[in-house]
Amino acid sequence: MKKTGFLNGVRSHVNFEHLVTPLLIRLTYGVGLVIIISAGIGSLFTAFTLPENGVMRAALSIGATLLVLVLWRLINELWILAFNLHTRLVEIRELLAQRQSEFKARQKTSGISAQ
C-alpha cells in the first residue's frame, strides 16, 4: 500500500524512488525525431538540386534517414529500459517489505516467535 500526501511525494523524489529522467528521455526522443526527419527532408531536397546522380543520392538519403531513426529509437529504448529496471526493483522491494510485515503479523497472532 502506497502512502499518499505531499511530504511522502517529496520524500520519494528525494530518495530517488520516482525518477524524472524517463520523461526527459521521451522529450529528448521527440526533439531528436524532429531533427532527424528535418535533416532527412533537407538532404532529400539537396539530392535533387545536384546535377548528377540525384535519384541515387535521394535513395541514399532516405535509407540513411531510416537507419538513423531506427538507431535513435534503439538508443532511447535502452535508456528507458535501464530506468524501468529501477522502477521494477523498487516495486519488488515494496512487495517484499509488505509480505514480510504480513508474515510477522501472522506470527504474532499465532503465537510463534520470530527468530
C-alpha positions, -999 to +999 in steps of 0.1 A: +000+000+000+015+033-011+015+063+012+000+094-002+005+131+007+028+159-002+056+150+022+056+114+011+058+126-025+087+149-017+104+120+002+100+097-027+117+122-051+145+129-026+151+092-021+151+087-059+121+063-058+104+081-087+127+092-115+122+122-138+148+110-163+124+088-183+103+118-190+133+137-202+144+108-224+109+108-240+112+146-246+147+142-260+135+114-283+108+137-297+131+165-303+157+142-319+129+127-341+120+161-354+157+170-361+164+137-378+133+139-400+141+176-409+177+167-418+164+138-439+140+160-458+167+186-462+191+161-477+164+147-499+158+182-514+196+188-517+200+155-536+177+167-563+194+200-567+227+183-576+233+178-613+244+142-612+231+110-595+201+128-580+180+097-577+208+076-562+215+103-537+178+106-528+176+069-522+207+070-500+193+100-482+160+081-474+179+050-464+203+069-441+174+087-425+155+055-418+187+039-404+193+069-381+157+068-370+159+032-360+192+037-342+178+067-324+148+047-313+171+018-301+193+041-281+163+057-263+146+024-257+178+011-240+178+042-217+142+037-209+148+000-202+175+009-177+152+032-158+123+007-160+145-018-143+149+006-114+111+010-112+106-028-111+132-032-084+115-006-062+082-025-067+098-057-057+113-041-026+079-027-016+062-061-022+088-079-001+085-054+027+047-058+026+049-096+027+075-096+055+052-074+076+022-097+069+043-127+078+054-111+111+018-102+119+007-138+113+035-150+136+023-126+164-013-138+161-004-175+161+020-171+190+051-182+171+081-161+180+104-147+153+140-160+153 
